[in-house]
Amino acid sequence: MTAALFTAHYLATRNAAEALARTTSSVWDLLRTTHEAAARELQLVESQEYYAHPRMQFAVRQLR
């Protein structure tokens, strides 16, 4: 799932750092939604809005 999200976000932005931040935010909301539902399976359908419109919760910074 992360590879598909990263690819989609990269194709939309053409920026690897932005795509990584969007992917991380999307996955975080998927896991949060799953946890809040107390579900044993990932809430993939219920979280689909976060794939297309991630709430930007993480910033990417370069490490040296």
PDB file of N, CA, C and O in Angstrom:
ATOM      1  N   MET A   1       0.812  -1.158   0.000  1.00  0.00           N
ATOM      2  CA  MET A   1       0.000   0.000   0.000  1.00  0.00           C
ATOM      3  C   MET A   1       0.874   1.246   0.000  1.00  0.00           C
ATOM      4  O   MET A   1       0.575   2.207  -0.709  1.00  0.00           O
ATOM      5  N   THR A   2       1.943   1.246   0.779  1.00  0.00           N
ATOM      6  CA  THR A   2       2.781   2.445   0.831  1.00  0.00           C
ATOM      7  C   THR A   2       3.436   2.724  -0.526  1.00  0.00           C
ATOM      8  O   THR A   2       3.588   3.881  -0.917  1.00  0.00           O
ATOM      9  N   ALA A   3       3.817   1.677  -1.233  1.00  0.00           N
ATOM     10  CA  ALA A   3       4.421   1.884  -2.554  1.00  0.00           C
ATOM     11  C   ALA A   3       3.411   2.500  -3.522  1.00  0.00           C
ATOM     12  O   ALA A   3       3.753   3.392  -4.298  1.00  0.00           O
ATOM     13  N   ALA A   4       2.181   2.027  -3.473  1.00  0.00           N
ATOM     14  CA  ALA A   4       1.142   2.579  -4.343  1.00  0.00           C
ATOM     15  C   ALA A   4       0.826   4.022  -3.978  1.00  0.00           C
ATOM     16  O   ALA A   4       0.680   4.869  -4.859  1.00  0.00           O
ATOM     17  N   LEU A   5       0.720   4.305  -2.689  1.00  0.00           N
ATOM     18  CA  LEU A   5       0.453   5.680  -2.256  1.00  0.00           C
ATOM     19  C   LEU A   5       1.598   6.607  -2.643  1.00  0.00           C
ATOM     20  O   LEU A   5       1.368   7.705  -3.150  1.00  0.00           O
ATOM     21  N   PHE A   6       2.831   6.167  -2.404  1.00  0.00           N
ATOM     22  CA  PHE A   6       3.975   7.010  -2.746  1.00  0.00           C
ATOM     23  C   PHE A   6       3.989   7.293  -4.246  1.00  0.00           C
ATOM     24  O   PHE A   6       4.198   8.432  -4.665  1.00  0.00           O
ATOM     25  N   THR A   7       3.771   6.268  -5.045  1.00  0.00           N
ATOM     26  CA  THR A   7       3.770   6.453  -6.502  1.00  0.00           C
ATOM     27  C   THR A   7       2.695   7.439  -6.928  1.00  0.00           C
ATOM     28  O   THR A   7       2.953   8.335  -7.733  1.00  0.00           O
ATOM     29  N   ALA A   8       1.502   7.279  -6.397  1.00  0.00           N
ATOM     30  CA  ALA A   8       0.402   8.190  -6.753  1.00  0.00           C
ATOM     31  C   ALA A   8       0.710   9.623  -6.320  1.00  0.00           C
ATOM     32  O   ALA A   8       0.498  10.565  -7.084  1.00  0.00           O
ATOM     33  N   HIS A   9       1.211   9.786  -5.095  1.00  0.00           N
ATOM     34  CA  HIS A   9       1.533  11.134  -4.614  1.00  0.00           C
ATOM     35  C   HIS A   9       2.700  11.734  -5.396  1.00  0.00           C
ATOM     36  O   HIS A   9       2.726  12.936  -5.661  1.00  0.00           O
ATOM     37  N   TYR A  10       3.662  10.892  -5.763  1.00  0.00           N
ATOM     38  CA  TYR A  10       4.786  11.398  -6.548  1.00  0.00           C
ATOM     39  C   TYR A  10       4.331  11.839  -7.938  1.00  0.00           C
ATOM     40  O   TYR A  10       4.752  12.888  -8.427  1.00  0.00           O
ATOM     41  N   LEU A  11       3.495  11.059  -8.558  1.00  0.00           N
ATOM     42  CA  LEU A  11       3.001  11.432  -9.890  1.00  0.00           C
ATOM     43  C   LEU A  11       2.185  12.725  -9.832  1.00  0.00           C
ATOM     44  O   LEU A  11       2.176  13.500 -10.789  1.00  0.00           O
ATOM     45  N   ALA A  12       1.506  12.954  -8.717  1.00  0.00           N
ATOM     46  CA  ALA A  12       0.699  14.173  -8.575  1.00  0.00           C
ATOM     47  C   ALA A  12       1.554  15.399  -8.299  1.00  0.00           C
ATOM     48  O   ALA A  12       1.222  16.501  -8.734  1.00  0.00           O
ATOM     49  N   THR A  13       2.670  15.210  -7.568  1.00  0.00           N
ATOM     50  CA  THR A  13       3.471  16.366  -7.138  1.00  0.00           C
ATOM     51  C   THR A  13       4.806  16.498  -7.858  1.00  0.00           C
ATOM     52  O   THR A  13       5.364  17.591  -7.953  1.00  0.00           O
ATOM     53  N   ARG A  14       5.312  15.378  -8.364  1.00  0.00           N
ATOM     54  CA  ARG A  14       6.662  15.334  -8.967  1.00  0.00           C
ATOM     55  C   ARG A  14       7.742  15.789  -7.978  1.00  0.00           C
ATOM     56  O   ARG A  14       8.762  16.358  -8.366  1.00  0.00           O
ATOM     57  N   ASN A  15       7.489  15.522  -6.686  1.00  0.00           N
ATOM     58  CA  ASN A  15       8.422  15.918  -5.635  1.00  0.00           C
ATOM     59  C   ASN A  15       8.489  14.769  -4.635  1.00  0.00           C
ATOM     60  O   ASN A  15       7.494  14.444  -3.986  1.00  0.00           O
ATOM     61  N   ALA A  16       9.668  14.155  -4.512  1.00  0.00           N
ATOM     62  CA  ALA A  16       9.811  12.969  -3.656  1.00  0.00           C
ATOM     63  C   ALA A  16       9.562  13.287  -2.186  1.00  0.00           C
ATOM     64  O   ALA A  16       8.924  12.499  -1.489  1.00  0.00           O
ATOM     65  N   ALA A  17      10.050  14.417  -1.705  1.00  0.00           N
ATOM     66  CA  ALA A  17       9.847  14.778  -0.299  1.00  0.00           C
ATOM     67  C   ALA A  17       8.366  15.008  -0.011  1.00  0.00           C
ATOM     68  O   ALA A  17       7.855  14.541   1.006  1.00  0.00           O
ATOM     69  N   GLU A  18       7.688  15.708  -0.878  1.00  0.00           N
ATOM     70  CA  GLU A  18       6.253  15.955  -0.715  1.00  0.00           C
ATOM     71  C   GLU A  18       5.476  14.642  -0.782  1.00  0.00           C
ATOM     72  O   GLU A  18       4.547  14.430  -0.002  1.00  0.00           O
ATOM     73  N   ALA A  19       5.846  13.771  -1.699  1.00  0.00           N
ATOM     74  CA  ALA A  19       5.185  12.473  -1.825  1.00  0.00           C
ATOM     75  C   ALA A  19       5.382  11.637  -0.567  1.00  0.00           C
ATOM     76  O   ALA A  19       4.458  10.957  -0.121  1.00  0.00           O
ATOM     77  N   LEU A  20       6.579  11.686   0.006  1.00  0.00           N
ATOM     78  CA  LEU A  20       6.851  10.941   1.235  1.00  0.00           C
ATOM     79  C   LEU A  20       6.025  11.486   2.396  1.00  0.00           C
ATOM     80  O   LEU A  20       5.471  10.711   3.175  1.00  0.00           O
ATOM     81  N   ALA A  21       5.938  12.799   2.520  1.00  0.00           N
ATOM     82  CA  ALA A  21       5.129  13.411   3.584  1.00  0.00           C
ATOM     83  C   ALA A  21       3.656  13.043   3.425  1.00  0.00           C
ATOM     84  O   ALA A  21       2.979  12.742   4.408  1.00  0.00           O
ATOM     85  N   ARG A  22       3.166  13.068   2.197  1.00  0.00           N
ATOM     86  CA  ARG A  22       1.764  12.711   1.946  1.00  0.00           C
ATOM     87  C   ARG A  22       1.512  11.238   2.237  1.00  0.00           C
ATOM     88  O   ARG A  22       0.483  10.883   2.811  1.00  0.00           O
ATOM     89  N   THR A  23       2.445  10.386   1.844  1.00  0.00           N
ATOM     90  CA  THR A  23       2.304   8.949   2.086  1.00  0.00           C
ATOM     91  C   THR A  23       2.277   8.656   3.573  1.00  0.00           C
ATOM     92  O   THR A  23       1.431   7.894   4.041  1.00  0.00           O
ATOM     93  N   THR A  24       3.190   9.252   4.319  1.00  0.00           N
ATOM     94  CA  THR A  24       3.249   9.042   5.766  1.00  0.00           C
ATOM     95  C   THR A  24       1.958   9.504   6.432  1.00  0.00           C
ATOM     96  O   THR A  24       1.427   8.822   7.309  1.00  0.00           O
ATOM     97  N   SER A  25       1.459  10.655   6.018  1.00  0.00           N
ATOM     98  CA  SER A  25       0.215  11.175   6.584  1.00  0.00           C
ATOM     99  C   SER A  25      -0.971  10.274   6.243  1.00  0.00           C
ATOM    100  O   SER A  25      -1.837  10.045   7.088  1.00  0.00           O
ATOM    101  N   SER A  26      -1.016   9.767   5.028  1.00  0.00           N
ATOM    102  CA  SER A  26      -2.097   8.867   4.620  1.00  0.00           C
ATOM    103  C   SER A  26      -2.080   7.579   5.432  1.00  0.00           C
ATOM    104  O   SER A  26      -3.124   7.130   5.906  1.00  0.00           O
ATOM    105  N   VAL A  27      -0.909   6.987   5.595  1.00  0.00           N
ATOM    106  CA  VAL A  27      -0.789   5.738   6.343  1.00  0.00           C
ATOM    107  C   VAL A  27      -1.130   5.968   7.817  1.00  0.00           C
ATOM    108  O   VAL A  27      -1.794   5.138   8.439  1.00  0.00           O
ATOM    109  N   TRP A  28      -0.681   7.083   8.369  1.00  0.00           N
ATOM    110  CA  TRP A  28      -0.981   7.397   9.769  1.00  0.00           C
ATOM    111  C   TRP A  28      -2.497   7.444   9.998  1.00  0.00           C
ATOM    112  O   TRP A  28      -3.002   6.885  10.971  1.00  0.00           O
ATOM    113  N   ASP A  29      -3.211   8.114   9.094  1.00  0.00           N
ATOM    114  CA  ASP A  29      -4.660   8.205   9.256  1.00  0.00           C
ATOM    115  C   ASP A  29      -5.341   6.861   9.048  1.00  0.00           C
ATOM    116  O   ASP A  29      -6.349   6.583   9.698  1.00  0.00           O
ATOM    117  N   LEU A  30      -4.825   6.028   8.171  1.00  0.00           N
ATOM    118  CA  LEU A  30      -5.356   4.673   8.019  1.00  0.00           C
ATOM    119  C   LEU A  30      -5.197   3.907   9.327  1.00  0.00           C
ATOM    120  O   LEU A  30      -6.141   3.263   9.786  1.00  0.00           O
ATOM    121  N   LEU A  31      -4.023   3.969   9.927  1.00  0.00           N
ATOM    122  CA  LEU A  31      -3.790   3.253  11.182  1.00  0.00           C
ATOM    123  C   LEU A  31      -4.621   3.844  12.317  1.00  0.00           C
ATOM    124  O   LEU A  31      -5.128   3.099  13.156  1.00  0.00           O
ATOM    125  N   ARG A  32      -4.769   5.152  12.358  1.00  0.00           N
ATOM    126  CA  ARG A  32      -5.587   5.803  13.384  1.00  0.00           C
ATOM    127  C   ARG A  32      -7.047   5.373  13.241  1.00  0.00           C
ATOM    128  O   ARG A  32      -7.697   5.034  14.230  1.00  0.00           O
ATOM    129  N   THR A  33      -7.557   5.388  12.022  1.00  0.00           N
ATOM    130  CA  THR A  33      -8.940   4.988  11.768  1.00  0.00           C
ATOM    131  C   THR A  33      -9.164   3.535  12.178  1.00  0.00           C
ATOM    132  O   THR A  33     -10.186   3.204  12.778  1.00  0.00           O
ATOM    133  N   THR A  34      -8.212   2.678  11.853  1.00  0.00           N
ATOM    134  CA  THR A  34      -8.309   1.264  12.222  1.00  0.00           C
ATOM    135  C   THR A  34      -8.296   1.098  13.736  1.00  0.00           C
ATOM    136  O   THR A  34      -9.079   0.325  14.287  1.00  0.00           O
ATOM    137  N   HIS A  35      -7.420   1.812  14.396  1.00  0.00           N
ATOM    138  CA  HIS A  35      -7.334   1.734  15.856  1.00  0.00           C
ATOM    139  C   HIS A  35      -8.623   2.228  16.515  1.00  0.00           C
ATOM    140  O   HIS A  35      -9.142   1.591  17.431  1.00  0.00           O
ATOM    141  N   GLU A  36      -9.130   3.360  16.045  1.00  0.00           N
ATOM    142  CA  GLU A  36     -10.352   3.921  16.620  1.00  0.00           C
ATOM    143  C   GLU A  36     -11.572   3.015  16.407  1.00  0.00           C
ATOM    144  O   GLU A  36     -12.503   3.014  17.213  1.00  0.00           O
ATOM    145  N   ALA A  37     -11.553   2.255  15.324  1.00  0.00           N
ATOM    146  CA  ALA A  37     -12.646   1.326  15.049  1.00  0.00           C
ATOM    147  C   ALA A  37     -12.498   0.025  15.839  1.00  0.00           C
ATOM    148  O   ALA A  37     -13.391  -0.823  15.833  1.00  0.00           O
ATOM    149  N   ALA A  38     -11.355  -0.118  16.520  1.00  0.00           N
ATOM    150  CA  ALA A  38     -11.048  -1.349  17.253  1.00  0.00           C
ATOM    151  C   ALA A  38     -11.205  -2.560  16.335  1.00  0.00           C
ATOM    152  O   ALA A  38     -11.701  -3.611  16.740  1.00  0.00           O
ATOM    153  N   ALA A  39     -10.772  -2.382  15.100  1.00  0.00           N
ATOM    154  CA  ALA A  39     -10.920  -3.423  14.093  1.00  0.00           C
ATOM    155  C   ALA A  39      -9.667  -4.286  14.010  1.00  0.00           C
ATOM    156  O   ALA A  39      -8.563  -3.839  14.322  1.00  0.00           O
ATOM    157  N   ARG A  40      -9.856  -5.506  13.591  1.00  0.00           N
ATOM    158  CA  ARG A  40      -8.725  -6.418  13.392  1.00  0.00           C
ATOM    159  C   ARG A  40      -8.182  -6.322  11.977  1.00  0.00           C
ATOM    160  O   ARG A  40      -7.080  -6.791  11.690  1.00  0.00           O
ATOM    161  N   GLU A  41      -8.966  -5.709  11.091  1.00  0.00           N
ATOM    162  CA  GLU A  41      -8.533  -5.533   9.707  1.00  0.00           C
ATOM    163  C   GLU A  41      -8.372  -4.054   9.414  1.00  0.00           C
ATOM    164  O   GLU A  41      -9.093  -3.220   9.962  1.00  0.00           O
ATOM    165  N   LEU A  42      -7.424  -3.732   8.549  1.00  0.00           N
ATOM    166  CA  LEU A  42      -7.222  -2.338   8.169  1.00  0.00           C
ATOM    167  C   LEU A  42      -8.497  -1.753   7.569  1.00  0.00           C
ATOM    168  O   LEU A  42      -9.166  -2.402   6.765  1.00  0.00           O
ATOM    169  N   GLN A  43      -8.818  -0.566   7.950  1.00  0.00           N
ATOM    170  CA  GLN A  43     -10.017   0.119   7.475  1.00  0.00           C
ATOM    171  C   GLN A  43      -9.685   0.860   6.172  1.00  0.00           C
ATOM    172  O   GLN A  43      -9.669   2.090   6.121  1.00  0.00           O
ATOM    173  N   LEU A  44      -9.423   0.072   5.125  1.00  0.00           N
ATOM    174  CA  LEU A  44      -8.969   0.628   3.846  1.00  0.00           C
ATOM    175  C   LEU A  44     -10.029   1.492   3.166  1.00  0.00           C
ATOM    176  O   LEU A  44      -9.723   2.589   2.700  1.00  0.00           O
ATOM    177  N   VAL A  45     -11.238   1.021   3.107  1.00  0.00           N
ATOM    178  CA  VAL A  45     -12.308   1.767   2.444  1.00  0.00           C
ATOM    179  C   VAL A  45     -12.676   2.999   3.255  1.00  0.00           C
ATOM    180  O   VAL A  45     -12.855   4.083   2.701  1.00  0.00           O
ATOM    181  N   GLU A  46     -12.787   2.833   4.558  1.00  0.00           N
ATOM    182  CA  GLU A  46     -13.172   3.935   5.432  1.00  0.00           C
ATOM    183  C   GLU A  46     -12.138   5.057   5.435  1.00  0.00           C
ATOM    184  O   GLU A  46     -12.460   6.193   5.783  1.00  0.00           O
ATOM    185  N   SER A  47     -10.917   4.754   5.055  1.00  0.00           N
ATOM    186  CA  SER A  47      -9.830   5.737   5.073  1.00  0.00           C
ATOM    187  C   SER A  47      -9.498   6.300   3.697  1.00  0.00           C
ATOM    188  O   SER A  47      -8.528   7.046   3.561  1.00  0.00           O
ATOM    189  N   GLN A  48     -10.269   5.967   2.687  1.00  0.00           N
ATOM    190  CA  GLN A  48      -9.895   6.333   1.321  1.00  0.00           C
ATOM    191  C   GLN A  48      -9.776   7.845   1.093  1.00  0.00           C
ATOM    192  O   GLN A  48      -8.992   8.270   0.245  1.00  0.00           O
ATOM    193  N   GLU A  49     -10.513   8.643   1.810  1.00  0.00           N
ATOM    194  CA  GLU A  49     -10.399  10.094   1.646  1.00  0.00           C
ATOM    195  C   GLU A  49      -8.994  10.581   2.027  1.00  0.00           C
ATOM    196  O   GLU A  49      -8.492  11.548   1.455  1.00  0.00           O
ATOM    197  N   TYR A  50      -8.370   9.909   2.989  1.00  0.00           N
ATOM    198  CA  TYR A  50      -7.022  10.290   3.421  1.00  0.00           C
ATOM    199  C   TYR A  50      -5.962   9.951   2.372  1.00  0.00           C
ATOM    200  O   TYR A  50      -4.871  10.521   2.398  1.00  0.00           O
ATOM    201  N   TYR A  51      -6.259   9.047   1.466  1.00  0.00           N
ATOM    202  CA  TYR A  51      -5.300   8.734   0.407  1.00  0.00           C
ATOM    203  C   TYR A  51      -5.263   9.876  -0.610  1.00  0.00           C
ATOM    204  O   TYR A  51      -4.193  10.296  -1.052  1.00  0.00           O
ATOM    205  N   ALA A  52      -6.421  10.359  -0.962  1.00  0.00           N
ATOM    206  CA  ALA A  52      -6.513  11.417  -1.975  1.00  0.00           C
ATOM    207  C   ALA A  52      -6.212  12.787  -1.396  1.00  0.00           C
ATOM    208  O   ALA A  52      -5.646  13.642  -2.078  1.00  0.00           O
ATOM    209  N   HIS A  53      -6.588  13.001  -0.139  1.00  0.00           N
ATOM    210  CA  HIS A  53      -6.422  14.313   0.500  1.00  0.00           C
ATOM    211  C   HIS A  53      -5.839  14.128   1.897  1.00  0.00           C
ATOM    212  O   HIS A  53      -6.545  14.278   2.894  1.00  0.00           O
ATOM    213  N   PRO A  54      -4.553  13.803   1.965  1.00  0.00           N
ATOM    214  CA  PRO A  54      -3.960  13.554   3.279  1.00  0.00           C
ATOM    215  C   PRO A  54      -3.930  14.828   4.135  1.00  0.00           C
ATOM    216  O   PRO A  54      -3.702  15.932   3.640  1.00  0.00           O
ATOM    217  N   ARG A  55      -4.167  14.634   5.423  1.00  0.00           N
ATOM    218  CA  ARG A  55      -3.991  15.742   6.367  1.00  0.00           C
ATOM    219  C   ARG A  55      -2.487  15.802   6.640  1.00  0.00           C
ATOM    220  O   ARG A  55      -1.935  14.893   7.260  1.00  0.00           O
ATOM    221  N   MET A  56      -1.843  16.832   6.196  1.00  0.00           N
ATOM    222  CA  MET A  56      -0.389  16.906   6.258  1.00  0.00           C
ATOM    223  C   MET A  56       0.082  17.028   7.707  1.00  0.00           C
ATOM    224  O   MET A  56       0.146  18.122   8.267  1.00  0.00           O
ATOM    225  N   GLN A  57       0.408  15.879   8.296  1.00  0.00           N
ATOM    226  CA  GLN A  57       0.788  15.802   9.701  1.00  0.00           C
ATOM    227  C   GLN A  57       2.289  15.664   9.908  1.00  0.00           C
ATOM    228  O   GLN A  57       2.787  15.833  11.021  1.00  0.00           O
ATOM    229  N   PHE A  58       3.000  15.362   8.847  1.00  0.00           N
ATOM    230  CA  PHE A  58       4.437  15.108   8.959  1.00  0.00           C
ATOM    231  C   PHE A  58       5.197  15.914   7.929  1.00  0.00           C
ATOM    232  O   PHE A  58       4.810  15.977   6.762  1.00  0.00           O
ATOM    233  N   ALA A  59       6.261  16.517   8.359  1.00  0.00           N
ATOM    234  CA  ALA A  59       7.135  17.242   7.446  1.00  0.00           C
ATOM    235  C   ALA A  59       8.364  16.382   7.185  1.00  0.00           C
ATOM    236  O   ALA A  59       8.801  15.631   8.057  1.00  0.00           O
ATOM    237  N   VAL A  60       8.907  16.492   6.011  1.00  0.00           N
ATOM    238  CA  VAL A  60      10.111  15.751   5.649  1.00  0.00           C
ATOM    239  C   VAL A  60      11.287  16.706   5.735  1.00  0.00           C
ATOM    240  O   VAL A  60      11.221  17.833   5.243  1.00  0.00           O
ATOM    241  N   ARG A  61      12.351  16.256   6.353  1.00  0.00           N
ATOM    242  CA  ARG A  61      13.564  17.074   6.379  1.00  0.00           C
ATOM    243  C   ARG A  61      14.761  16.195   6.056  1.00  0.00           C
ATOM    244  O   ARG A  61      14.799  15.012   6.393  1.00  0.00           O
ATOM    245  N   GLN A  62      15.707  16.784   5.416  1.00  0.00           N
ATOM    246  CA  GLN A  62      16.892  16.049   4.996  1.00  0.00           C
ATOM    247  C   GLN A  62      17.854  15.896   6.164  1.00  0.00           C
ATOM    248  O   GLN A  62      18.137  16.855   6.881  1.00  0.00           O
ATOM    249  N   LEU A  63      18.348  14.686   6.346  1.00  0.00           N
ATOM    250  CA  LEU A  63      19.351  14.406   7.376  1.00  0.00           C
ATOM    251  C   LEU A  63      20.719  14.421   6.737  1.00  0.00           C
ATOM    252  O   LEU A  63      20.876  14.016   5.585  1.00  0.00           O
ATOM    253  N   ARG A  64      21.671  14.867   7.447  1.00  0.00           N
ATOM    254  CA  ARG A  64      23.050  14.916   6.900  1.00  0.00           C
ATOM    255  C   ARG A  64      23.949  13.957   7.605  1.00  0.00           C
ATOM    256  O   ARG A  64      25.132  13.866   7.279  1.00  0.00           O
TER     257      ARG A  64
END
